[in-house]
Amino acid sequence: MHTVVSATSPTTVSADWLVLPLTENFSVDGELTILNRMLGGALERVRDARDFVGKLAESLVLPVVPGIAAKRLLLVGLGGADALSIAGLNRALGVAARTVSTRATDRVALSLGAFNLGKFPLAQLVQLATAAFDIGSQGQDLLKSERKRHPITQFEILTPTDGNPAELSVAAVQGQILGEAVNLARKLVNLPADAIYPESFANQAVELASGLGVHCEVLDQAALERERMGSLLAVAKGSDRPARLVYLEYNGTNQPGAKVLALVGKGVTFDSGGLSLKPTDGMLTMKCDMAGAATVLAAVLAIAKLKLPVRMIGLLGLVENMTGGRAMKLGDVLQSRAGVTIEVQNTDAEGRLVLADVLDYAVTRGADCIVDLATLTGACVVALGEEVVGAMSNNQAWCDRVLGAAQAVGEDAWQLPMFAHYDDLIKSEIADIRNVGGRWGGAITAAKFLERFVREKPWVHLDIAGPAFASSDKPHRDGGGTGVMVRTLIELARTL
C-alpha cells in the first residue's frame, strides 16, 4: 500500500472510496458544510433519520454520491468526542479498512479534517490511519483461491492545510512499518504448521533480518545440546522436526551504558499436547502456539526499520510438541540450562519448559530487562477473557513501563499478582520444581515457574493466549492471528 498525505478537498478527491470519520451526533459545520451541500444534504438526512449517528465503529455506505469526485462514501463512527481514545480510533479505522477492502480497490481517501482532532496530534493520526488500513486490508485467507480481503493500492490521507508536510510524510512511513509488522506476525500465525515449523521459521527470520542491521544467529540441535538446553530439547523429542533457537541482535545506539532490552517469544509451531494429548477441538488452532515468537520477530524487525536508538536482543524458542516414540513422559525430570531440575507432570504445559532455557540464555547474552510473550495458559483466558493480555512481573517499575506502552497504543493488558505463596504450588517432591501448579491460579503459577529463570533481572511475562488468535471475525478485525502486542513492544523500545 502506497500512502500519500495531501490537503486535497474531500469534495474533489478522485477515489474509489472516500472515508469520512465522524463523532457521535456530529454537527454539520466547518469542512462538512461544503461536503454536505455538494451531497445535496445527505449527511444531515442520515443523521436526522438516525441511519448513522457516529457511534463507535458504526458504519454506513453511500454507494452512489453524485456531486463529489469519489465514487462511494463510507461514514464511520468515532463515538463521543470526549471519549476518543487510541483504542477507539484503531477500532473505527479497522472497520473502515475492512469495509473498503472487500473488493479490489485502487485508491482510497480518508478525510481527517471533518472532526475535532482534540488531544491527538495530526502526525499521530496519520500514523494510526496508515497502520490500520494496511492491517485491515489483509485477512487470514492466505491460501484461498478467492480472497475476502484485497490490498489497497493507493491510500490518500486528506488533512487540514496547517499540517507539517515533512512530519506527516514521516508519520505515514512509520505507520506503514507498524502495519507491516503486525501483518507479518499475523501471517506467521495464520500459516499452517506444515509451512511454519522450527527450521522454516528460523530460515524466515534469517531472510527477513538480512539488510536491516540486525545480527541473526540460529542455534541448531547440536548447538542447543552444547548449551545444555535440556528443558527446551525435551519438548522437541516427540517430533521429527528438530528444535531451533533464533537469536537476534540490534544496536541502534552508541550511548555508553545503554540498557539491553530482551524480547523472548514462545515458538511452539504446533502443540498436540504431547502425551497429555489435547482433544481435537483444543488442537484445531494450535498452529497459533508460536504467536509469541512471531510477535518478537515482527517487533525486532520493525524497531530496526524505524532505526530506534535502543540496544536489544530478540530470542525465539522454536519447537514442535508431538507424540513420537521419544516424546517426554509424565514423571520425567528435566535438567534445565540454569541447573534447575523440573518434574514433568503434564506434557501440555510445554511452553514454560521452552521459555525456561531461552530466558536463561537471554540473561547470559546480556539482557538487562526482559519481556517474554507466550500463548501460555488457558487459565489466563478464563481469568481475563479473549481480548485482554495478562501481565506478571518481578519488578513493578518495569511492569508499569510495559503496561504504559500498551496503553499508549491502545492494547489491553492487565496485571495479575505474583505473591510469594504461589511458589508453594509448583514445589516438587523429587525435583526443584514441577511444571504445573494444580487447578487454581494457573496463569500465575506458570509465571512463577518462569520467574525462576530470569535471575532477578527486571522481567515482565505477557500471557497472550486469549488475544493472539481470534476464533471469528469482528467488524474491526479478521479472525485468526491478530498481531497483538507488536505495537506495544515497538512503543516500549521507543520510550527507552
N, C-alpha and C positions, 0 to 999 in steps of 0.2 A: 504494500500500500504506500503510495506516494502522497505525502501530506504537504500542503501549502497553506500559508496564513495570509489573508488579504483583508482589505477594507471594502470589498465589493458589497453593494447593497443586496439584501436578500430578495429584493424585487427583480433585480436584473441578472442575478447569477444563473448561468445556464447549467443545469444539473439534472440528473435523473431523479434525485430526491433533494428537497430542502427540508432539513430537520430543524424544528423550532422548539426549544425547551421553554416551558412556561411555568411560573409558580402558581400555586393554588389560588383560585379566584382572581386571576390576573386582571389588571386594568389595561384597556386598550389606549395606550398613550405612548409618547416618545416614538421610537422606531416602529412600534406596532401600528401607530396611526396610519402611516403611509401604506404599510403592508395590508392592513385591514381594508383600506379604501380600494387598493388595487384588486383585492379579492372580493369586492362587492359586499363587504360587511360580514364575511363568513366567520371571522374569529369571534365577533360579538354574538353571532347567532348560535354557534356551537356552545359557547359559554352560557348564554342565557337559557338555552334549551337543556342545559346540564348534560349534553352529549360529551363534553370534555370540560373539566374544571381545573385540571392541573394537579390532581392528587399524585403522590409519589409513584412513579413508574406507570401511571396511566398513559395510554396512547390512543391516538386517533389518526387514521389515514384518510387524507382527502386525495383520491386518485386522479381527479381532474381539477386543475386550478387555473382556469383562464384568467388572464390579467397579469401573471408573472411569468418569468422565463423558465422556471423549473417545471418539470413535468408532473411531479407529485409533491405533496406536502405531508409531512409527518409531524404531528404535535405530540410532545412527550412531557409528562408532568414531573415537576421537581418537588412537589409538596409545599408546605408552608414556607414562606420566605424566611421566617425567623428560625425555622428548624433545619435549614440547609446544612448538610454535612458531607464530608468526603464519601462516606459510605453511601449516602443517598444519591449523590451525584454519580457515583460509579454504577449504582443500580439503574438509574434513569437512562444514563448513556448506554448501558448494556442492553436495555430494552430497545432503544433506538437502533443500535447497531445490528441486533438480531432481526429486527423488522425489515431493515433495508437490504439485508444480505440474503434474504430468502430467494432472490433471483439474481442472475448475473447483472452487475451494475458497474458502469464505467466511472461515474462521477457522483459523489455525494457531497453536499454542502451543509454545514452546521452553523447556525447563527448564534453567536454568543452575546449579541447586543440587545436582545429583546427582554432581558430580565436584569434585575439589580445584582451586580457582581458581588456586592456586600463584602464579606471578610475574605474572599478568595481572590488573590492576585490573578490578573489575566493570564500570565505565563503558566501558573499552576493549572488553570482551567484548560489551556491549550494542551498541556502535558496529559492531563487526565483524559481529555477527549480523544486524543490520538491513540493512547493506550487502549481505551475502552472500545474504540471502533476496530482496532486491529484484533483484539481478543474476540469481540462479538461476532466478527465475520468468519471465524474459524470454528468448526464443530468437531465432534468426536468421530464423525463418519469418514475416517481416513481411507477406509478400504472399500467404500461403496462405489458402485459404478455411477450412480446419480446422487450427488451430494445435496444435503439440505441447505448448507451454507456456501456462499460464494464470496471470495475475496473482493474487496473494493479496490478498484484500480487507482482512482484519484480521490483524495479526501481534502476538501477545502474548508478551512475554518474561517468564518466571517467574524471579524472583531471590530469594536469601535475604533475610530481613527486615531485615538490618543495612545495606542499601544506602541511599544518599542519594537520595531521590526526585527532587529538582530536578536533581541532577547526572546521574542516569540518564536523565531526560527529555531533557536537552540532548544527551547521547550518542546517543540514538535519533534525534534530529533530524539530528545530524551524520552518522550512518550513512546516513540516508535521502538526504542530499545527496551523499555519496560514491557510493552505489549508483546514483542518478540520473545522476551524471556519467559513470560507467563505461558505463551503458546508452546514454547519448547518443552516446559515441564508438563503441560497438558498432553502434548504429542507423545512423549516418552511413556507417560502413564497409560494412555489410550491404546498404544500398540500392543498386540498380543505377546504373550510370554515366549512364543516361538521366534519372535523377532527381537525382543529385548530380553537378553539373558546376560549373565555376568561378563562374558567375553565381548559380546556385541555392544553392550552398554559401555564398557571400557574403551572399545575402539572408537565409538562415537565421541566420547569425552576427549580422546587424543585428537581426533579430527577437528572438533569444534574449538578446542583451545589453541590450535595452531594459528599463528599470526596475530594473536591478541595480547602477547606479552604475558601469557600465563604458562608457567612451567608445569608440565604434566608427567607424572610417573605412574606406571601400572605395576603393582605387585602381583605376580602370578602365584601359582600353587607353591612352587619351590621357595619363593621369597617369603610367602606367608608362613611357611614352615620354619624358615630361618628366623623369622620374627617371633616365633613361639606363640602364634595366634590360635591356640588350641580351642578356644571358645567359638570363634568365628568358623574355623575349619570343621568343627563338629556338626554345625548346622548344614554344611555343604556335603557331608559324607554320603547322604542318600541320593544324591543327584549325579548324573554322568556329565554334568556341566561344571567344571571346576570354578572355585571362587576367585574373585579378583578384589583388589583394593586400589582405588584410584586416589592419587594424591595430587592436588592442585595447589599451586603457589602463585600469588600475585603480590607484587610490591610496588605500590603506587606512590610511595613517599620515601624521601631520604632523611626525614626528620629523626634525629637521634632519640633513642628510647621509645619510639613508636610501638604501641602495644600490637601484638599479633592476635587478630580475631580468627578463631577456628570455627568453621561450619562443618558439622558432621551429619551425614544422611544415611538412614537405614535403606538398604537397597536389596530387599528380598524380591527378586524378579518374578518369582511365583511361590506362593505359600500353600502347600497342600495341608499343612498342619503336621507333616511328618507322621510318625506312628500314632500320634494323638490326632488322628485324621479328622479333618473338617467334614461336615455334611456337604452335599452338593450345593445347596443354596449359599452356604458360607464360603464356598470355594470359587463361585462364579466370578467374583470381582477381584480375585487375588492377584491378578496382574498388576493391581494398583499398589501392592505392598512395597514397591520401590519408590513411592512418591517422595519420601524424604530425600533420597539420593538425587532424584530428578530436580527437586527444588534447589538443592545445594548447587548442583551443576549449573542450572539456569541462572542462579543469582551470581555466582562467581564470574561467569562469562559476561553478564550484564555490567557488573561492577568494573570489570576490565574495559569494556567498551565505553563506559561513562568516564573512564580514567579518574576514578575517585582516589583521593590521596590517602589510602589506607594500606596497611600490611595485613595480609590474610592468607589462610590456608583453607582448602576445602577437602574433605575426605569422604569417599563413597565406599561403604562396605557392601559388596555385591555377592549374593549367594542365591541358590535355589534351595528351598526346603522341601525335599521329596522323600519317598518311602522305599528307596532301594535297599538291597540286602545289607549294605554297610551303614544304613541310617542310624543315627544316635538313638539310644534306647532309654526308656524310663529307668531311673536309678543310676545312670552313668554319672561319673564325676569328672568334670572337665577342668583342665589346668589352663587358666587364662594367662594372657601375656603379662598381666600385673602380678601374677603369682597367687591370686585369689582362686581358691577351688570352689567349683559350682556343682551342686547336685541338680540333675535334671529331673524334675517331677512332671513336666509337661513339655512335649516337643513342639507344641504350638505356641509356646512362649519363647520363640526363637529370636525375635528382633533384638531383644536385650542382650542375648548372647553374642550377636554380631557386633552391636554397639559397644559392648564391654571392651573388646580388644581394640576397636577403632578409636574410642575415646582415649584409651591409654596411649595409643600410638600418637594421637594428636598432641598430647601433653609432651611426649618426648621429642616431637618435632617443633616444639617452641611455642605452643599455644599459651597465650596469657589470659584469654577469656573465651568461653566456648558457648555455642548454641548447637544443640542437636535437634534433629527433626525426624519423626518416625510415625508411621501408621501403627502405633504400638499396641493399643488396648481397646477392646470393645467396651471396657468399663468406663473409659473416658467419654464414649458416645452416650452411654447410659446416663452419666453424670451431667453432661453439658449439651447433649443433642448433636445433630449432624452439622450445625453451622458454626460452632464455636471451638476454637483450639484451646486445649488445656496446657497451662504453663506451670512448671515446677522448677524450683531453683534452690541453690545453696547460698545465694547471695542476693539480698533484697535490692540493693542498689543496681546491680546488673539486671535483675529481673525487671525493675522499673524502667530501665533503659530499653529493654526489648519490648515491653508492653507499650511504652510510649511510641516506639517506631510503628507498632501495629496500629495503634490508634491514629497516628498521623496519616496513614494510607488507607484507613477505613476497613481494616481487617479485625475481626472479633476474636479476642483471646481473653481467657480468664485464669487467674492464678489459683491453684489448689495448694493446700497446706503440706508441709514437709516435716511434721513433728517427729521428734526422735523416737517416740514409741512405735512408729511404723516399722522401724528397723527390726523389731522383735518378730514381725510377721514373716520375714524372709530368712530367719535363722534355720540352719540345717543341723541335724544330729550327726551327720557323717562328713560334712564339708563346711567350708567357711560360710557359704550362703546357699540358698536354693533359688531356682529361677521362677517360682511362683509364690505368692503370699496368701493363698486362700481366697475365699469368695469375696471378702469385703475390701473396699479401698483399692481395687486392682490397679487403677491408673497410678495411684500414689506409690504402692509397693513396687511397681515396675520402675518408677523414677528413683525410689530409694535404692534399688538394685544398681541402677546406672551411676548413682552418686558415689558408689564405692570405687569408681574407675577414673574419676576426674582429678584426683589428688589435690582436692581443696581449691582448685582453680575456680574463679567465678564462672558459673555454668547455669544455663537455662535449658531445660528439656521441654520441647514443644510436641505434644501428642496431637497429631493431625489426623487421627483415624477417622473422625467424623467428616470434616470439611474437605479432605483431599480428593474424595471421589463422590460425585453426586449420582444418586440412583436414578434420577429422572430429570428431564428438562424443567426449567422455570422460565418465566418471561424474560429475566435478565441474564440468564446463563444457560449453556448447554449442559446436559448430563455428562457423566464421565469425569475425567481428570479436570480439576479446577485451577491448578497452579497456585493454591493457597500458600501464603507466606513468602512467595518470591518477592513481592513488593516490600514486605516487612524487612526482609534480610537486606535488600538494597538500601532501604531507608536507614536501617541500623548502621550500615557501613558508611553512609553519607554523614550521619551525625558524629561518627568517630573522627 
